Amino acid sequence: MARQTVYLDHNAASPLRPEARAALLDALEFAGNPSSVHGHGRALRNVIETGRQKVARLCGAETRQVVFTGSATEAITQAITGGVKALSASAIAISAGEHAAAAKAAEATGLPIWTVGLDSDGRIDLDQLAAVLARADAESVTLLVAVHWVNNETGVIQPIERINAMVGPTRHTLFIDAVQALGKLPLDFAASAPDMMAVSGHKIGAPSGIGALLVKAHADTVRLIPGGGQEQGRRGGTESAALIAAFGAAAEACTYDMGRLAEITSRLETGIRALAADAVIFGQGANRTGNVTNFAVPGLGNATAMMALDLMGLSVSSGSACSSGKVGASHVLAAMGVPKDLANCALRVSFGWNSTMGDAEAFLVGLENLLSRQRRDGKAA
């Protein structure tokens, strides 16, 4: 197996930051349980609360609004399945482009699901959202509205301010999946409309296994895991001080260097178009984060392409890491109206904190080799 030399899948998980590694190892030296009242326990509690402050700062949240979870999926599930019970929702409104974690959590509630579509560039259809809200009011239905801020497959930034303005003043609950927005866009949870928001550590260079749900005071009864009163009674189970410390360190080290990443992405997309004039870049008409390109070259199947690129030492994906290994086209691209045969050619290249222009150049060399081979084989056939 070829040694992986160029990592181009930051939207799945970003490599561990040195600061996070150091904080993780330091915290592992502490003995005890953070819920214990003796000195060892208090020392661990201090590690956790320091990490909470750092994560809160990056999220624009109050420290007490941060509930640590074992992953973003857990945070999303707590918000949706716990939220409908605690906040008496009778239906869920969810966009057609949501991550599987949100879609599956919505299904698990057993409540009616009202789906809001996407336009051809992957933006949430605000007219449909308005119609859903009007229908709910007409039918006296209380909604939990669950939408993502940034799409994990395309990098499309949703019109979150308009969504906030539409849902925030209503009697309905608004939950935002901000997993792909953290570290890329300024978050101001405390002063914004959402009642709850989910974030994840491994998207910004913390280890996997740590996420957080941000919760406003009026939604503080949302629960998923009962237990011994940890996280102010909002999520049972002994906290991992080491993972929380690493999350906090990654949050503290996180800078909004999206301008630099946008330059790398721009070079990538220019190079893709030069190599394949018929290449399609999904969501190119929308506002995107600038660190990800989801594209397709007609006739170049993504399963074959990913294997070939992997052998060249280039790690890319075909979309969500939670579904890339499964048969079937992306539900996000399907919601955008992309034909299935083209969606089955989709490749996602995403950059992060340690990406360089050389990474983009390396991918373009690999893509050129792949396309040359495809054309050569096509002529031979």
Salt bridges, closest charged atoms under 4 A:
ASP9 OD1 - ARG348 NH2 3.00
GLU49 OE2 - ARG45 NH1 3.18
GLU49 OE1 - ARG52 NE 2.85
GLU62 OE1 - ARG64 NH2 2.84
GLU74 OE2 - ARG235 NE 2.65
GLU98 OE2 - HIS148 ND1 2.49
GLU107 OE1 - LYS104 NZ 3.98
ASP119 OD2 - ARG123 NE 2.92
ASP121 OD2 - ARG123 NH2 3.57
ASP137 OD1 - ARG171 NH2 3.23
ASP137 OD1 - HIS172 NE2 3.26
GLU139 OE2 - ARG135 NE 3.25
ASP195 OD1 - HIS218 NE2 2.43
ASP220 OD1 - ARG234 NH1 3.18
GLU231 OE1 - ARG52 NH1 2.70
GLU239 OE1 - ARG45 NH2 3.40
GLU252 OE1 - LYS54 NZ 3.32
ASP257 OD2 - ARG260 NH2 3.12
GLU269 OE2 - ARG288 NH1 2.85
GLU361 OE2 - ARG267 NE 2.81
